Amino acid sequence: RFTGDEMASRLAYFLTNTAPDDALLDAAAAGSLVTGAGVAAQTDRLLRKAEARQALRSFVTGLLALDGLDALSRPTQLFPRFTPTLGAALKQETLLTFEDLVFDRDGDYRELFTRGSTFANAELAAFYGLPAPAGTGFSQVSFPAGSKRLGLLGQAGVLAVHDHEGTTSPTRRGLFVLTRLLCQPVPLSPPAGLVIPPAPTGVMTARQRLEQHSKNAACASCHRSMDAVGLSLERFDALGVYRDDDRGLPIDDTGLLGDQTYSGQPGLAALVAQAPALGPCLLQAIYGSAVGHLPTEFDRGSYAAAVTAFETGHGRLLPVLRAVATSEGFRSPPTSQGP
């Protein structure tokens, strides 16, 4: 196993994203971090610290590529709602949503995709067309019943960070859903020698622009799944603003996820929330963040324990963090573990 001092560093950087505090170093000196009970006790203590929230924010920022919102830019002649402070507000919206779920409500991760509320300040409330919250900071606000914007995939920042500056990118949006949320394998490089035809010109919808992907067999093998998901989000422009049409053209926001067809962003949200791969995909990222590599054969038992903690804990993430921190894979170097 790792020594007590090594475990102090591993626990601190995994759970609080900073160096060990005095209490953790004292526990290491006392020899308690080489026992399962000692590691569990320190894990629970660290998860109550404010730094644990910052560690979660760092993890979510990487997982969802939210750093792209720090320099978000849109031409105001195309996107009049854009302001220089909007990107930071959108990033804060998503980070507060995760922080509330994990630490304030200890809720089910799958709820993030179907909940009808979010966090907004006055700027974001106006952006979403909602009444301004009380005070000057962020507060929880609810979308009206029947809203076309639902959960994490309805947050403008999560959509916009995967778009081009002037237009939506159904391919990038679909790739994000499939690979970052559901861990579906999608080849990221085109076949060698593929001749990519020039982009079509003229006023047309994204679905019409991307039809060439389905007509070219070499493109269709990858783009079919990505585009089918991303096109269902076309009711939201490249800034994440809801729209009834695309430059006067009607929008077809039907989608296909696996073998299931659905309609629009709420339909996608419902399917993603129910997808069997959703939880294990997140846990793969959490476990990889903890041990420094994606789960291997050596980590099979430890990763399985994290999945069990997610399932028996009704999708809650605090039990998952405890399961990972106390696992054999986290407490032992890979070379010391059996097959």
Disulfide bonds with the S-S distance in Angstrom:
Cys183-Cys281 2.08
